[in-house]
Amino acid sequence: MRIKPVEWMLVTPANSNQVFKNLEAKGQDQVIFGLTDDGYQQLAMTIAELRNFINTQRNIIIKYKEYYETPQKEQPKKP
């Protein structure tokens, strides 16, 4: 899986008009989804928790796979 890049921009009262003009010039919708600095911090923490959960689940799956799919030793053939 390849993560696609996301373009981040900071919109302030000083640059908001220019940001909207740039969006319009690119033919993009003039809509901005925003986060407060606290919201951004919470988002970053949530992503870190998700990463940890995924890694834990991956490790559990690997251990189950090793346990259930390990080839058993061959029994000696009876003459």
C-alpha positions as CSV (number, residue, x, y, z in Angstrom):
1,M,0.0,0.0,0.0
2,R,1.3,3.4,-0.9
3,I,0.1,6.5,1.0
4,K,-0.8,9.3,-1.2
5,P,0.5,12.7,-0.3
6,V,-1.8,15.3,1.1
7,E,-1.3,19.0,0.5
8,W,-1.4,21.1,3.7
9,M,-1.8,24.8,3.7
10,L,-2.0,27.3,6.5
11,V,-4.8,29.8,6.2
12,T,-4.6,32.9,8.3
13,P,-6.6,36.1,8.3
14,A,-3.7,37.7,6.5
15,N,-3.6,35.2,3.6
16,S,-7.2,33.9,3.3
17,N,-8.1,36.0,0.3
18,Q,-5.0,34.8,-1.6
19,V,-5.7,31.2,-0.6
20,F,-9.2,31.4,-2.0
21,K,-7.9,33.1,-5.2
22,N,-5.4,30.3,-5.7
23,L,-8.0,27.6,-5.2
24,E,-10.2,29.3,-7.8
25,A,-7.3,29.7,-10.3
26,K,-6.6,25.9,-10.0
27,G,-10.3,25.2,-10.6
28,Q,-10.7,23.7,-7.2
29,D,-13.7,24.2,-4.9
30,Q,-13.3,27.1,-2.5
31,V,-13.8,25.0,0.6
32,I,-11.3,24.5,3.4
33,F,-11.5,21.9,6.1
34,G,-9.8,23.2,9.2
35,L,-8.4,22.1,12.5
36,T,-7.5,24.0,15.6
37,D,-4.0,23.4,16.9
38,D,-5.5,21.2,19.6
39,G,-7.5,19.3,17.0
40,Y,-4.4,18.7,14.9
41,Q,-2.6,17.4,18.0
42,Q,-5.5,15.1,18.7
43,L,-5.5,13.9,15.1
44,A,-1.8,13.1,15.3
45,M,-2.3,11.1,18.6
46,T,-5.2,9.2,17.1
47,I,-3.1,8.2,14.0
48,A,-0.3,7.1,16.4
49,E,-2.8,4.9,18.3
50,L,-4.1,3.4,15.1
51,R,-0.6,2.6,14.0
52,N,0.1,0.8,17.3
53,F,-3.2,-1.1,17.0
54,I,-2.4,-2.2,13.5
55,N,1.1,-3.3,14.5
56,T,-0.3,-5.3,17.4
57,Q,-2.9,-7.0,15.2
58,R,-0.2,-7.8,12.6
59,N,2.0,-9.4,15.2
60,I,-1.0,-11.5,16.5
61,I,-1.7,-12.7,13.0
62,I,1.9,-13.6,12.4
63,K,2.0,-15.6,15.6
64,Y,-1.2,-17.5,14.7
65,K,0.1,-18.1,11.2
66,E,3.4,-19.5,12.6
67,Y,1.6,-21.7,15.0
68,Y,-1.0,-23.1,12.6
69,E,1.0,-23.2,9.4
70,T,4.3,-24.6,10.7
71,P,5.0,-27.9,8.9
72,Q,4.9,-30.8,11.3
73,K,7.9,-33.1,11.4
74,E,7.6,-36.0,9.2
75,Q,6.9,-39.3,10.9
76,P,9.3,-42.1,10.1
77,K,7.8,-44.5,7.6
78,K,7.0,-48.0,9.0
79,P,8.6,-50.8,7.1
